[in-house]
Amino acid sequence: MANLFYLSILTPEKAVFSGQVEYVEVPGAEGYLGVLAHHAALVTALAAGDLTVRTPDGATSKLAVSGGFFEVSNNKASVLADSVTGAIGAG
């Protein structure tokens, strides 16, 4: 079983996703970065691009984000996006 961590994807309008994931890749201001469980703490600005999430069942979903912030701390990650298009499990 893969190591999991908790991911929240939020916009000013709604919570898009909250739950356990195996992996997330975000479009950081300096390029794409991938995060697995127990990643070192970080905060970065998000650029517009694709956010990729792999859930515990192995399914991979891509969502489009249009900027915001990404934070990782204590085996939890938060995407605070200006807007998100798509849904987990939809692709």
Residue pairs with C-beta under 8 A, 6 or more apart in sequence:
2 22
2 37
2 56
3 22
3 36
3 37
3 38
4 20
4 21
4 22
4 37
4 56
5 20
5 21
5 35
5 36
5 37
5 38
5 39
5 75
5 76
5 77
6 18
6 19
6 20
6 21
6 75
6 76
6 77
7 17
7 18
7 19
7 20
7 21
7 24
7 53
7 76
7 77
7 78
7 79
8 15
8 17
8 18
8 76
8 77
8 78
8 79
9 15
9 16
9 17
9 18
9 51
9 53
9 63
9 78
9 79
9 81
9 84
9 88
10 16
10 78
10 79
10 80
10 81
11 68
11 81
11 82
11 83
11 84
12 82
16 63
16 81
16 84
16 87
16 88
17 53
17 87
17 88
19 55
19 88
20 55
20 56
21 53
21 54
21 55
21 56
22 36
22 37
22 54
22 55
22 56
22 58
23 34
23 35
23 36
23 52
23 53
23 54
24 34
24 35
24 51
24 52
24 53
24 54
24 77
24 79
25 32
25 33
25 34
25 35
25 50
25 51
25 52
26 32
26 33
26 35
26 44
26 46
26 51
26 65
26 70
26 79
27 46
27 47
27 48
27 49
27 50
27 51
27 65
28 44
28 45
28 46
28 47
28 70
29 44
29 45
29 46
29 47
30 44
32 49
33 44
35 72
35 77
37 75
38 75
39 72
39 77
40 72
41 72
41 73
41 74
42 70
42 71
42 72
43 69
43 70
43 71
43 72
44 69
44 70
45 67
45 68
45 69
45 70
46 65
46 67
46 68
46 69
46 70
46 79
46 81
47 67
48 64
48 65
48 66
48 67
49 64
49 65
50 62
50 63
50 64
50 65
51 62
51 63
51 64
51 65
51 79
51 81
51 84
52 60
52 61
52 62
53 60
53 61
53 62
53 63
53 88
54 60
55 61
55 88
55 89
59 89
61 86
61 87
61 88
61 89
61 90
61 91
62 86
62 91
63 84
63 85
63 86
63 87
63 88
64 84
64 85
64 86
65 79
65 81
65 82
65 83
65 84
66 81
66 82
66 83
66 84
67 81
67 82
68 79
68 80
68 81
68 82
69 79
69 80
70 77
70 78
70 79
70 80
71 77
71 78
71 80
72 78
